[in-house]
Amino acid sequence: MPQPAGQRYVERLPIPALADIVSTVWFQQLAPDAPAYLHRNLPHGGTEIVCTIGATPRVLGPLTGAHVEVLPPGTTAVGMRLRPGAAGALLGAPASELVDLTVPADALWGRAGTVLGDRVDAAGSPAEALAALQRAMVARRLSDADLDPLVGEAVRLLMPGLATPVAALPTLLATSERNLRRRCQAAVGLGPKALHRTLRFQGFLARAQQAFATGRTPDGLAELAIRSGYADQAHLTRECVRLTGTTPRAFLAENADACACGHDHAASYELMLAGSFKNATAAAS
């Protein structure tokens, strides 16, 4: 489906009170007279909270492949993307129970999920709706749900800018492979190898989005594959099909069209290309 004009998607850094568990927040708008829009949710290692105006808020669990939905004209939605391993601090459920699932917020939080939807619906603009979502999540943050420091360091080491081999993690973290896999699965919903593949692909996407945003054509696929940590272009192609459902060439064409008609991913790709989420708190302050 061609990507239409008359729509916007903008990512921003979260407020400081959420910066240690949320990577970015975003809003998306389709004009009432715009065509329907093909939205491809991609694996990014974390969970996501999505509030579409007029609908029940949803929690999108960690993805192992693309989840494609068609947004109708007039859609307005806001959301936040949690960092890998941060789901327990807000959701009250382990990420491992939400893999590849979309769950109504009221199924997880009861009446609090319904109240969140009402507050977002009452906002007068996407910016106000996003502010309402963030205030609600600050209030909801669970004081007894500490982040797993072992998993947090594993995520940091697997970021594209560091590209630590998965096999090296147990030694670097002074733990066993089995313990790391168990704790990563519980906190992130993915094992270390799957998380590594996901973050590596997000690094590839970030490089492409940065090029589109600055009016450049991304490097050739072979060079982009090597710069993103793939063995070669064929390796990138296999992973792209696995994670997005389409080839790199088709995927990049789709992204180029979307970025040209009102997408701003700067907050997301700048964090990813920095190689670490540790700069999030300072950047959001």
Steps between C-alpha positions, in 0.01 A plus 500: 500500500652841408576726794260796495540870559284662766657317790769563764705286735727681746726349768630692800704425812290426810473728801791462749291300749466221242834529322655197671227262380356664185709552188260719299143627492310572180181619339344408166226680306314423180290778349128419461536517122824301485509147361534208739858450616696176520681508835770240557581444869851356516689312770708741709566292811254683724129528564280787389194678641265631231201728556284558193244776552157343544631149563620298799872550570712199403826344607709350220726229632853434371485401134692225324371609157307785340142574601326682216181699546304736275413830667178663377472869402466735797704283737686678781715295735771558759733251656822422676770246430650337807864398505581129487468362852288787637154347458463392863531858626173604331306198384474287811561190287823338381593569141531126440120469532434766233720388209325566165177595680287814497314533830235758599637716782194436715574126487834574670411797720124478551324834537831688477520395134154643432585824683815536289292477183255761629779746585668461163166535319426824690825665387467788257804417287752220439751684718249516787407135448866402516545704818197326654644159414835584655343641818293184537806279459699698758213449745473134405869416532537206735739569787568131563589418137872568490674454166731200477851655491648192332250526215546876479874459450442221245271732302760776511773268374282377214419849371617557139777740592667238717395182318633267769491134388226308680744223587712750696218619726519234775870571555458876488206486741653236729204267470409173333348476155195328649444769765536778245254335263247440780515856632499656154200291399308606811580873479507554123289212368786404267820305551837671446538373142155617392556835674833538322339439159227753582736776616733442206209547260391812686851633441460435127164679504644792696774555242245498220262738681782740577592507131139563395465781757806680367398465136759237420464164334609220734818314415471206265353194665828311508682785677206574729489131597866497600475831689200364690680186615382244245736254337387605153197618303347151491513489881320834518238379253422190706467700820293774337252248362487328839435821695297712255340254258656669198836544326746778592447679169120502536526586869727799437274625220203484737692693766620762251139569397384520861781733610434726202136553594534603863697254714755618756700216660793710621453427871503129430788474255723738693470284812560183301805633316647634824553134588356524849182599682712646780478847348119502519468667839740779412342557161149519645596744778 
